[in-house]
Amino acid sequence: MARYTGPVCRLCRREKMKLFLKGPKCDSMKCPIERRPYPPGEHGRDRMRQGSEYLAQLREKQKARRIYGLLEKQFANLYEEANRHEGITGENLLRFLEQRLDNVAFRAGWGASRNQARQFVRHGHVTVNGRRVDIPSYRVRKGDVVALKEKSRTMIVIRHNMDTLDRQMPPWLEAGAEGFEVTVRDLPMREHIDIPVREQLIVELYSK
């Protein structure tokens, strides 16, 4: 599975905002962006000045891609699929991103970050409708039941996350089985997606 393996906190600093890629650390004073709220690199402070329209579009695309942990090719392919579907392309794109299995595991509160939730999926701790699915990009559908395996429910890290994380379950998911199971009530709507991304700028970028 191809994935980004470099320094994660640099990504937040490059976007000049917290993307919450490392779970609880992002809420603490240990977050590097608290001490250095400018892009990384020798000329980081020079990048604070106002950029062009293209730069704004690029930054929105990079922001969305990094929040959900996709590489460039994966994100471009997902955009093409969203563009082919009926409806608003930008909203389709965000909906497809939210329907990823690793994101559902994150929204359920099992993982402190999407990276950790992706690892749980890859290691076979998550099932969909009773069957083990170890593909993080698997897209859930309305009516699907996503759950943790019985043995996985006793894992200390998962128990700790469920006890300590104060994360609101989105309206399109319904918790069950003491939080170890979520049901996809409906497809996510734009008003239910709380990531700070202006999807119209992403559409404008890819439409050039």
GROMACS elastic network, one bead per residue, 0.5 to 0.9 nm:
[ bonds ]
;  ai    aj funct       b0    kb
    2    70     6  0.88384   500
    2    71     6  0.76344   500
    3    69     6  0.73186   500
    3    70     6  0.70473   500
    3    71     6  0.65400   500
    4     7     6  0.87438   500
    4     8     6  0.85885   500
    4    69     6  0.73952   500
    4    70     6  0.79857   500
    4    71     6  0.71653   500
    5     8     6  0.79593   500
    6    10     6  0.85928   500
    7    10     6  0.57943   500
    7    11     6  0.74576   500
    8    11     6  0.55319   500
    8    12     6  0.72941   500
    8    21     6  0.69114   500
    8    22     6  0.76017   500
    9    12     6  0.53398   500
    9    13     6  0.64374   500
    9    14     6  0.86915   500
    9    18     6  0.88107   500
    9    19     6  0.89372   500
    9    21     6  0.76721   500
    9    22     6  0.79803   500
    9    31     6  0.77313   500
    9    32     6  0.67319   500
    9    33     6  0.77898   500
   10    13     6  0.50290   500
   10    14     6  0.60262   500
   10    15     6  0.87033   500
   10    32     6  0.84070   500
   10    33     6  0.87494   500
   10    39     6  0.75986   500
   10    40     6  0.62569   500
   11    14     6  0.50882   500
   11    15     6  0.64686   500
   11    16     6  0.85980   500
   11    18     6  0.89365   500
   11    19     6  0.80592   500
   11    21     6  0.87778   500
   11    39     6  0.85729   500
   11    40     6  0.86288   500
   11    63     6  0.85373   500
   11    66     6  0.74036   500
   12    15     6  0.52362   500
   12    16     6  0.60500   500
   12    17     6  0.56197   500
   12    18     6  0.53236   500
   12    19     6  0.56215   500
   12    20     6  0.79718   500
   12    21     6  0.79868   500
   12    32     6  0.87363   500
   12    33     6  0.71651   500
   12    39     6  0.83195   500
   12    63     6  0.85532   500
   12    66     6  0.87730   500
   13    17     6  0.63986   500
   13    18     6  0.75926   500
   13    32     6  0.76727   500
   13    33     6  0.57806   500
   13    36     6  0.76165   500
   13    37     6  0.63228   500
   13    38     6  0.58355   500
   13    40     6  0.62611   500
   14    17     6  0.79534   500
   14    38     6  0.70505   500
   14    40     6  0.62043   500
   14    44     6  0.83645   500
   14    59     6  0.89797   500
   15    18     6  0.79005   500
   15    19     6  0.82604   500
   15    38     6  0.84461   500
   15    39     6  0.70853   500
   15    59     6  0.68867   500
   15    60     6  0.87165   500
   15    62     6  0.81595   500
   15    63     6  0.66759   500
   16    33     6  0.75039   500
   16    37     6  0.60888   500
   16    38     6  0.58347   500
   16    39     6  0.63517   500
   16    48     6  0.86831   500
   17    33     6  0.73009   500
   17    37     6  0.76926   500
   17    38     6  0.89576   500
   18    21     6  0.79931   500
   18    26     6  0.70030   500
   18    31     6  0.86746   500
   18    33     6  0.72297   500
   19    22     6  0.86089   500
   19    26     6  0.81806   500
   19    63     6  0.77727   500
   19    66     6  0.78884   500
   19    67     6  0.59857   500
   19   195     6  0.87306   500
   19   196     6  0.87601   500
   20    23     6  0.58722   500
   20    24     6  0.81608   500
   20    25     6  0.83008   500
   20    26     6  0.55180   500
   20    27     6  0.80560   500
   20    67     6  0.76742   500
   20   113     6  0.72399   500
   20   114     6  0.89308   500
   21    25     6  0.88871   500
   21    26     6  0.73793   500
   21    66     6  0.83740   500
   21    67     6  0.68567   500
   21    68     6  0.89717   500
   21    69     6  0.88781   500
   21   112     6  0.88904   500
   21   113     6  0.58571   500
   21   114     6  0.69769   500
   21   115     6  0.72722   500
   22    25     6  0.58994   500
   22    26     6  0.60644   500
   22   112     6  0.73892   500
   22   113     6  0.57723   500
   22   114     6  0.84016   500
   22   115     6  0.79028   500
   22   116     6  0.86323   500
   23    26     6  0.58874   500
   23    27     6  0.76858   500
   23   111     6  0.83315   500
   23   114     6  0.83865   500
   23   116     6  0.87810   500
   24    27     6  0.54121   500
   24    28     6  0.68405   500
   24   112     6  0.69926   500
   24   113     6  0.84383   500
   24   165     6  0.82061   500
   25    28     6  0.52392   500
   25    29     6  0.78324   500
   25    30     6  0.63480   500
   25    31     6  0.59628   500
   26    29     6  0.78770   500
   26    30     6  0.74637   500
   26    31     6  0.51851   500
   26    32     6  0.85273   500
   26    33     6  0.87373   500
   27    30     6  0.82166   500
   27    31     6  0.71426   500
   28    31     6  0.59275   500
   28    34     6  0.86755   500
   29    32     6  0.78292   500
   29    33     6  0.88520   500
   29    34     6  0.63036   500
   29    35     6  0.80920   500
   30    33     6  0.85946   500
   30    34     6  0.74627   500
   30    35     6  0.83335   500
   31    34     6  0.56704   500
   31    35     6  0.75177   500
   32    35     6  0.54104   500
   32    36     6  0.59208   500
   32    37     6  0.76679   500
   33    38     6  0.73604   500
   34    37     6  0.60623   500
   36    39     6  0.80509   500
   36    40     6  0.84944   500
   38    44     6  0.59655   500
   38    45     6  0.58337   500
   38    46     6  0.88701   500
   38    47     6  0.77263   500
   38    48     6  0.67205   500
   39    43     6  0.80928   500
   39    45     6  0.66300   500
   39    46     6  0.86821   500
   39    47     6  0.67582   500
   39    48     6  0.76024   500
   40    43     6  0.76057   500
   40    44     6  0.50054   500
   40    45     6  0.81957   500
   41    44     6  0.50558   500
   41    45     6  0.85358   500
   42    45     6  0.80380   500
   42    46     6  0.89369   500
   43    46     6  0.53403   500
   43    47     6  0.68499   500
   44    47     6  0.54132   500
   44    48     6  0.73474   500
   45    48     6  0.55904   500
   45    49     6  0.83044   500
   46    49     6  0.64715   500
   47    50     6  0.79843   500
   47    51     6  0.82304   500
   48    51     6  0.84742   500
   51    54     6  0.81459   500
   51    55     6  0.59470   500
   51    56     6  0.70101   500
   52    55     6  0.51059   500
   52    56     6  0.64659   500
   52    57     6  0.88532   500
   53    56     6  0.51913   500
   53    57     6  0.64320   500
   53    58     6  0.87077   500
   54    57     6  0.51264   500
   54    58     6  0.61192   500
   54    59     6  0.85895   500
   54   201     6  0.89916   500
   54   205     6  0.72381   500
   55    58     6  0.50055   500
   55    59     6  0.60513   500
   55    60     6  0.86427   500
   56    59     6  0.51984   500
   56    60     6  0.63658   500
   56    61     6  0.88105   500
   56   201     6  0.75331   500
   57    60     6  0.52957   500
   57    61     6  0.64253   500
   57    62     6  0.87489   500
   57   198     6  0.87761   500
   57   200     6  0.86261   500
   57   202     6  0.57603   500
   57   203     6  0.85108   500
   57   204     6  0.71793   500
   57   205     6  0.56889   500
   58    61     6  0.51767   500
   58    62     6  0.61575   500
   58    63     6  0.84961   500
   58   201     6  0.80463   500
   58   202     6  0.72601   500
   58   205     6  0.68512   500
   59    62     6  0.50300   500
   59    63     6  0.59149   500
   59    64     6  0.86313   500
   59   202     6  0.88001   500
   60    63     6  0.50106   500
   60    64     6  0.62871   500
   60    65     6  0.85591   500
   60   196     6  0.89691   500
   60   197     6  0.60615   500
   60   198     6  0.64656   500
   60   199     6  0.73183   500
   60   201     6  0.66357   500
   60   202     6  0.62428   500
   61    64     6  0.53465   500
   61    65     6  0.61241   500
   61    66     6  0.85766   500
   61    75     6  0.89251   500
   61   197     6  0.82114   500
   61   198     6  0.87744   500
   61   199     6  0.79118   500
   61   201     6  0.77070   500
   61   202     6  0.52933   500
   61   203     6  0.88853   500
   61   205     6  0.80751   500
   62    65     6  0.50460   500
   62    66     6  0.60047   500
   62    67     6  0.84958   500
   62    72     6  0.87261   500
   63    66     6  0.52895   500
   63    67     6  0.61289   500
   63    68     6  0.87981   500
   63   196     6  0.85371   500
   63   197     6  0.71065   500
   64    67     6  0.52202   500
   64    68     6  0.64420   500
   64    69     6  0.84471   500
   64    70     6  0.86762   500
   64    94     6  0.85978   500
   64   195     6  0.80891   500
   64   196     6  0.84020   500
   64   197     6  0.63887   500
   64   198     6  0.89887   500
   64   199     6  0.84685   500
   64   202     6  0.89060   500
   65    68     6  0.55976   500
   65    69     6  0.59243   500
   65    70     6  0.52579   500
   65    71     6  0.69519   500
   65    72     6  0.75241   500
   65    75     6  0.65584   500
   66    70     6  0.63481   500
   66    71     6  0.80485   500
   67    70     6  0.81167   500
   67   114     6  0.80515   500
   67   195     6  0.82513   500
   68    97     6  0.70477   500
   68    98     6  0.84937   500
   68   102     6  0.88803   500
   68   103     6  0.74588   500
   68   114     6  0.69286   500
   68   115     6  0.85627   500
   69   114     6  0.75290   500
   69   115     6  0.72867   500
   70    73     6  0.81798   500
   70    74     6  0.60151   500
   70    75     6  0.59867   500
   71    74     6  0.54046   500
   71    75     6  0.62012   500
   71    76     6  0.86935   500
   72    75     6  0.52119   500
   72    76     6  0.61384   500
   72    77     6  0.86493   500
   73    76     6  0.51250   500
   73    77     6  0.61462   500
   73    78     6  0.85740   500
   74    77     6  0.52518   500
   74    78     6  0.62281   500
   74    79     6  0.87064   500
   75    78     6  0.50872   500
   75    79     6  0.62172   500
   75    80     6  0.87489   500
   76    79     6  0.50800   500
   76    80     6  0.63332   500
   76    81     6  0.87847   500
   76   206     6  0.84567   500
   77    80     6  0.51337   500
   77    81     6  0.63861   500
   77    82     6  0.86982   500
   78    81     6  0.51266   500
   78    82     6  0.61838   500
   78    83     6  0.85920   500
   78    93     6  0.68757   500
   78    96     6  0.76522   500
   78    97     6  0.83537   500
   79    83     6  0.60557   500
   79    84     6  0.86698   500
   79    89     6  0.78316   500
   79    90     6  0.83042   500
   79    92     6  0.84553   500
   79    93     6  0.59343   500
   79   203     6  0.83599   500
   79   206     6  0.82833   500
   80    83     6  0.50301   500
   80    84     6  0.63816   500
   80    85     6  0.89516   500
   80    93     6  0.89433   500
   81    84     6  0.51878   500
   81    85     6  0.65703   500
   81    92     6  0.87506   500
   81    93     6  0.81569   500
   82    85     6  0.53277   500
   82    86     6  0.81897   500
   82    87     6  0.87817   500
   82    88     6  0.84264   500
   82    89     6  0.54995   500
   82    90     6  0.75755   500
   82    91     6  0.83529   500
   82    92     6  0.52032   500
   82    93     6  0.52270   500
   82    94     6  0.88831   500
   82    95     6  0.89534   500
   82    96     6  0.76602   500
   83    86     6  0.77699   500
   83    87     6  0.85745   500
   83    88     6  0.80434   500
   83    89     6  0.50659   500
   83    90     6  0.81722   500
   83    92     6  0.77122   500
   83    93     6  0.80199   500
   83   203     6  0.88697   500
   84    89     6  0.80749   500
   85    88     6  0.83729   500
   85    89     6  0.74451   500
   85    92     6  0.74729   500
   86    89     6  0.78304   500
   86    92     6  0.83832   500
   87    90     6  0.88973   500
   87    91     6  0.78520   500
   87    92     6  0.70184   500
   88    91     6  0.54864   500
   88    92     6  0.61300   500
   88    93     6  0.87009   500
   89    92     6  0.50215   500
   89    93     6  0.61707   500
   89    94     6  0.88267   500
   89   199     6  0.86613   500
   89   200     6  0.84328   500
   89   203     6  0.70973   500
   90    93     6  0.51274   500
   90    94     6  0.64690   500
   90    95     6  0.86425   500
   90   198     6  0.85969   500
   90   199     6  0.50050   500
   90   200     6  0.58227   500
   90   201     6  0.86400   500
   90   202     6  0.72819   500
   90   203     6  0.61228   500
   91    94     6  0.52064   500
   91    95     6  0.60399   500
   91    96     6  0.85970   500
   91   189     6  0.78197   500
   91   190     6  0.61472   500
   91   199     6  0.71433   500
   91   200     6  0.86518   500
   92    95     6  0.50238   500
   92    96     6  0.61654   500
   92    97     6  0.86419   500
   92   190     6  0.88951   500
   93    96     6  0.52558   500
   93    97     6  0.63353   500
   93    98     6  0.87458   500
   93   199     6  0.81106   500
   94    97     6  0.50240   500
   94    98     6  0.61670   500
   94    99     6  0.86456   500
   94   188     6  0.87474   500
   94   189     6  0.89385   500
   94   190     6  0.75979   500
   94   193     6  0.77082   500
   94   199     6  0.76656   500
   95    98     6  0.51018   500
   95    99     6  0.62166   500
   95   100     6  0.89887   500
   95   187     6  0.73961   500
   95   188     6  0.58726   500
   95   189     6  0.70220   500
   95   190     6  0.74562   500
   95   193     6  0.81463   500
   96    99     6  0.51038   500
   96   100     6  0.67176   500
   96   139     6  0.72575   500
   96   188     6  0.88645   500
   97   100     6  0.55939   500
   97   103     6  0.76488   500
   97   137     6  0.85676   500
   97   139     6  0.84735   500
   98   101     6  0.82749   500
   98   102     6  0.89529   500
   98   103     6  0.59823   500
   98   104     6  0.71082   500
   98   139     6  0.86008   500
   98   187     6  0.89975   500
   98   188     6  0.71701   500
   98   193     6  0.77522   500
   99   102     6  0.85385   500
   99   103     6  0.68716   500
   99   104     6  0.67088   500
   99   137     6  0.84404   500
   99   138     6  0.79159   500
   99   139     6  0.51211   500
   99   140     6  0.53886   500
   99   141     6  0.74648   500
   99   187     6  0.78287   500
   99   188     6  0.77582   500
  100   103     6  0.53118   500
  100   104     6  0.64077   500
  100   105     6  0.88677   500
  100   136     6  0.65128   500
  100   137     6  0.50121   500
  100   138     6  0.55101   500
  100   140     6  0.64700   500
  101   104     6  0.50441   500
  101   105     6  0.62841   500
  101   106     6  0.86178   500
  101   117     6  0.88534   500
  101   118     6  0.80654   500
  101   121     6  0.76207   500
  101   126     6  0.87881   500
  101   128     6  0.88697   500
  101   133     6  0.86810   500
  101   134     6  0.89583   500
  101   135     6  0.75232   500
  101   136     6  0.52816   500
  101   137     6  0.59788   500
  101   138     6  0.53344   500
  101   139     6  0.59751   500
  101   140     6  0.63570   500
  101   146     6  0.83493   500
  102   105     6  0.51125   500
  102   106     6  0.62560   500
  102   107     6  0.86888   500
  102   114     6  0.64937   500
  102   115     6  0.81207   500
  102   116     6  0.87041   500
  102   117     6  0.54656   500
  102   119     6  0.82578   500
  102   120     6  0.81324   500
  102   121     6  0.64015   500
  102   122     6  0.89576   500
  102   135     6  0.82706   500
  102   137     6  0.68903   500
  102   138     6  0.80599   500
  103   107     6  0.60399   500
  103   108     6  0.84693   500
  103   114     6  0.61723   500
  103   117     6  0.72474   500
  103   118     6  0.77582   500
  103   136     6  0.81505   500
  103   137     6  0.88032   500
  104   108     6  0.60467   500
  104   109     6  0.87670   500
  104   117     6  0.85045   500
  104   140     6  0.83236   500
  104   146     6  0.80064   500
  104   173     6  0.84607   500
  104   182     6  0.84544   500
  105   108     6  0.51213   500
  105   109     6  0.67055   500
  105   110     6  0.58497   500
  105   111     6  0.65919   500
  105   114     6  0.79583   500
  105   117     6  0.56248   500
  105   118     6  0.78174   500
  105   120     6  0.82775   500
  105   121     6  0.79230   500
  105   126     6  0.79646   500
  105   146     6  0.80172   500
  105   147     6  0.85265   500
  105   148     6  0.89099   500
  105   182     6  0.88284   500
  106   109     6  0.53607   500
  106   110     6  0.58789   500
  106   111     6  0.50366   500
  106   112     6  0.70013   500
  106   113     6  0.63519   500
  106   114     6  0.54896   500
  106   115     6  0.86881   500
  106   116     6  0.80658   500
  106   117     6  0.53694   500
  106   118     6  0.81816   500
  107   110     6  0.76682   500
  107   111     6  0.81215   500
  107   114     6  0.86608   500
  107   167     6  0.75877   500
  107   168     6  0.79236   500
  107   169     6  0.62726   500
  107   170     6  0.73435   500
  107   173     6  0.85332   500
  108   111     6  0.78945   500
  108   162     6  0.86392   500
  108   167     6  0.82709   500
  108   168     6  0.86651   500
  108   169     6  0.64982   500
  108   170     6  0.88038   500
  108   173     6  0.81931   500
  108   175     6  0.75733   500
  108   179     6  0.74430   500
  108   180     6  0.81345   500
  108   181     6  0.80025   500
  108   182     6  0.68643   500
  109   112     6  0.69406   500
  109   113     6  0.88868   500
  109   117     6  0.88165   500
  109   158     6  0.83773   500
  109   161     6  0.65451   500
  109   162     6  0.56821   500
  109   165     6  0.68389   500
  109   166     6  0.83782   500
  109   167     6  0.65796   500
  109   168     6  0.85926   500
  109   169     6  0.80786   500
  109   179     6  0.82865   500
  110   113     6  0.88325   500
  110   116     6  0.86729   500
  110   117     6  0.67188   500
  110   120     6  0.86308   500
  110   148     6  0.87168   500
  110   157     6  0.85234   500
  110   158     6  0.54232   500
  110   159     6  0.78696   500
  110   160     6  0.88699   500
  110   161     6  0.60082   500
  110   162     6  0.60340   500
  110   165     6  0.89924   500
  110   179     6  0.87815   500
  110   180     6  0.81033   500
  111   114     6  0.66040   500
  111   115     6  0.79344   500
  111   116     6  0.53130   500
  111   118     6  0.82285   500
  111   119     6  0.88751   500
  111   120     6  0.78086   500
  111   157     6  0.83424   500
  111   158     6  0.67637   500
  111   161     6  0.64029   500
  111   162     6  0.82525   500
  112   115     6  0.82688   500
  112   116     6  0.63577   500
  112   117     6  0.72395   500
  112   158     6  0.86368   500
  112   161     6  0.60649   500
  112   162     6  0.88420   500
  112   165     6  0.73199   500
  113   116     6  0.52525   500
  113   117     6  0.62358   500
  113   118     6  0.85611   500
  114   118     6  0.59481   500
  114   119     6  0.85505   500
  115   118     6  0.50556   500
  115   119     6  0.63572   500
  115   120     6  0.88686   500
  116   119     6  0.50511   500
  116   120     6  0.64493   500
  116   121     6  0.88441   500
  117   120     6  0.51050   500
  117   121     6  0.64401   500
  117   122     6  0.87541   500
  117   136     6  0.86723   500
  118   121     6  0.51307   500
  118   122     6  0.61909   500
  118   123     6  0.86506   500
  118   134     6  0.89423   500
  118   135     6  0.85881   500
  118   136     6  0.57431   500
  118   137     6  0.89921   500
  119   122     6  0.50115   500
  119   123     6  0.61056   500
  119   124     6  0.86966   500
  119   125     6  0.89408   500
  119   136     6  0.83646   500
  120   123     6  0.52259   500
  120   124     6  0.64872   500
  120   125     6  0.54744   500
  120   126     6  0.68875   500
  120   134     6  0.83614   500
  121   124     6  0.52923   500
  121   125     6  0.57441   500
  121   126     6  0.54414   500
  121   127     6  0.84325   500
  121   132     6  0.88910   500
  121   133     6  0.70435   500
  121   135     6  0.66160   500
  121   136     6  0.59471   500
  122   125     6  0.76874   500
  122   126     6  0.85275   500
  122   133     6  0.81414   500
  122   135     6  0.62447   500
  122   136     6  0.66527   500
  123   126     6  0.82844   500
  123   134     6  0.66145   500
  124   127     6  0.76721   500
  124   132     6  0.62833   500
  124   133     6  0.65449   500
  124   134     6  0.51664   500
  124   135     6  0.88343   500
  124   149     6  0.83402   500
  125   132     6  0.75174   500
  125   133     6  0.83882   500
  125   134     6  0.79280   500
  125   147     6  0.85627   500
  125   148     6  0.57783   500
  125   149     6  0.55689   500
  125   150     6  0.87580   500
  125   151     6  0.82828   500
  125   152     6  0.58318   500
  125   153     6  0.87142   500
  126   131     6  0.84476   500
  126   132     6  0.60396   500
  126   133     6  0.63463   500
  126   134     6  0.72118   500
  126   146     6  0.70128   500
  126   147     6  0.57601   500
  126   149     6  0.59812   500
  126   152     6  0.83331   500
  127   130     6  0.55180   500
  127   131     6  0.50410   500
  127   133     6  0.55033   500
  127   134     6  0.82175   500
  127   145     6  0.80905   500
  127   146     6  0.56946   500
  127   147     6  0.52778   500
  127   148     6  0.61009   500
  127   149     6  0.65581   500
  128   131     6  0.53094   500
  128   132     6  0.63235   500
  128   133     6  0.64167   500
  128   140     6  0.81413   500
  128   144     6  0.66024   500
  128   145     6  0.56213   500
  128   147     6  0.64936   500
  128   148     6  0.89367   500
  129   132     6  0.84490   500
  129   144     6  0.60419   500
  129   145     6  0.50280   500
  129   146     6  0.63931   500
  129   147     6  0.79191   500
  130   145     6  0.77777   500
  130   146     6  0.79806   500
  130   147     6  0.77323   500
  130   149     6  0.87384   500
  132   149     6  0.82438   500
  133   136     6  0.81685   500
  133   138     6  0.78300   500
  134   138     6  0.83184   500
  135   138     6  0.54603   500
  136   139     6  0.84580   500
  140   143     6  0.85964   500
  140   144     6  0.63626   500
  140   145     6  0.87184   500
  140   146     6  0.84150   500
  140   184     6  0.75784   500
  141   144     6  0.56515   500
  141   184     6  0.68106   500
  141   185     6  0.89814   500
  141   186     6  0.79519   500
  141   187     6  0.72319   500
  142   145     6  0.89322   500
  142   183     6  0.82305   500
  142   184     6  0.52007   500
  142   185     6  0.59245   500
  142   186     6  0.51437   500
  142   187     6  0.61359   500
  143   183     6  0.63854   500
  143   184     6  0.51969   500
  143   185     6  0.59599   500
  143   186     6  0.73576   500
  144   182     6  0.84736   500
  144   183     6  0.58476   500
  144   184     6  0.54346   500
  144   185     6  0.81424   500
  145   181     6  0.69588   500
  145   182     6  0.58384   500
  145   184     6  0.64532   500
  146   180     6  0.86212   500
  146   181     6  0.57416   500
  146   182     6  0.53136   500
  146   183     6  0.62223   500
  146   184     6  0.78969   500
  147   150     6  0.89363   500
  147   177     6  0.87848   500
  147   179     6  0.88506   500
  147   180     6  0.57828   500
  147   182     6  0.62693   500
  147   183     6  0.85341   500
  148   151     6  0.82237   500
  148   152     6  0.61423   500
  148   153     6  0.62350   500
  148   180     6  0.57172   500
  148   181     6  0.65236   500
  149   152     6  0.51483   500
  149   153     6  0.64698   500
  149   180     6  0.85703   500
  150   153     6  0.54702   500
  150   154     6  0.76980   500
  151   154     6  0.60601   500
  151   155     6  0.76249   500
  152   155     6  0.54317   500
  152   158     6  0.79727   500
  153   156     6  0.85083   500
  153   158     6  0.70203   500
  153   159     6  0.72673   500
  153   180     6  0.70094   500
  154   157     6  0.87429   500
  154   158     6  0.75191   500
  154   159     6  0.68150   500
  155   158     6  0.54607   500
  155   159     6  0.62285   500
  155   160     6  0.85936   500
  156   159     6  0.50927   500
  156   160     6  0.59589   500
  156   161     6  0.85566   500
  157   160     6  0.50712   500
  157   161     6  0.61859   500
  157   162     6  0.86818   500
  158   161     6  0.51085   500
  158   162     6  0.61993   500
  158   163     6  0.85807   500
  159   162     6  0.52179   500
  159   163     6  0.61445   500
  159   164     6  0.86017   500
  160   163     6  0.51697   500
  160   164     6  0.60066   500
  160   165     6  0.80958   500
  161   164     6  0.53415   500
  161   165     6  0.54356   500
  162   165     6  0.58454   500
  162   166     6  0.83394   500
  162   179     6  0.79328   500
  163   166     6  0.82810   500
  169   172     6  0.83202   500
  169   173     6  0.66622   500
  169   174     6  0.75873   500
  169   175     6  0.78596   500
  170   173     6  0.57342   500
  170   174     6  0.81103   500
  170   188     6  0.83987   500
  170   192     6  0.63540   500
  170   193     6  0.79366   500
  171   174     6  0.71809   500
  171   185     6  0.80643   500
  171   186     6  0.84806   500
  171   188     6  0.80214   500
  171   192     6  0.68114   500
  172   183     6  0.84855   500
  172   184     6  0.61451   500
  172   185     6  0.52266   500
  172   186     6  0.51035   500
  172   187     6  0.62758   500
  172   188     6  0.55979   500
  172   189     6  0.80561   500
  172   192     6  0.76287   500
  173   182     6  0.62275   500
  173   183     6  0.56519   500
  173   185     6  0.55161   500
  173   186     6  0.73433   500
  173   187     6  0.88414   500
  173   188     6  0.85859   500
  174   181     6  0.83895   500
  174   182     6  0.53038   500
  174   183     6  0.50755   500
  174   184     6  0.65560   500
  174   185     6  0.64192   500
  175   178     6  0.75402   500
  175   179     6  0.55082   500
  175   180     6  0.76334   500
  175   181     6  0.58731   500
  175   183     6  0.64617   500
  176   179     6  0.53361   500
  176   180     6  0.66288   500
  176   181     6  0.50192   500
  176   182     6  0.57134   500
  176   183     6  0.75367   500
  177   180     6  0.54478   500
  177   181     6  0.55105   500
  177   182     6  0.81709   500
  178   181     6  0.73962   500
  179   182     6  0.71380   500
  182   185     6  0.89762   500
  183   186     6  0.89239   500
  184   187     6  0.73255   500
  186   189     6  0.86752   500
  188   191     6  0.82617   500
  188   192     6  0.61963   500
  188   193     6  0.71629   500
  189   192     6  0.53386   500
  189   193     6  0.68575   500
  190   193     6  0.53527   500
  190   194     6  0.82835   500
  191   194     6  0.73621   500
  193   196     6  0.88720   500
  194   197     6  0.85560   500
  197   200     6  0.88484   500
  197   201     6  0.87810   500
  197   202     6  0.89191   500
  198   201     6  0.59013   500
  198   202     6  0.72884   500
  199   202     6  0.51204   500
  199   203     6  0.65102   500
  199   204     6  0.87965   500
  200   203     6  0.50713   500
  200   204     6  0.62485   500
  200   205     6  0.86638   500
  201   205     6  0.61683   500
  201   206     6  0.87779   500
  202   205     6  0.50626   500
  202   206     6  0.63784   500
  202   207     6  0.85372   500
  203   206     6  0.53194   500
  203   207     6  0.59838   500
  203   208     6  0.88859   500
  204   207     6  0.50303   500
  204   208     6  0.65906   500
  205   208     6  0.57926   500
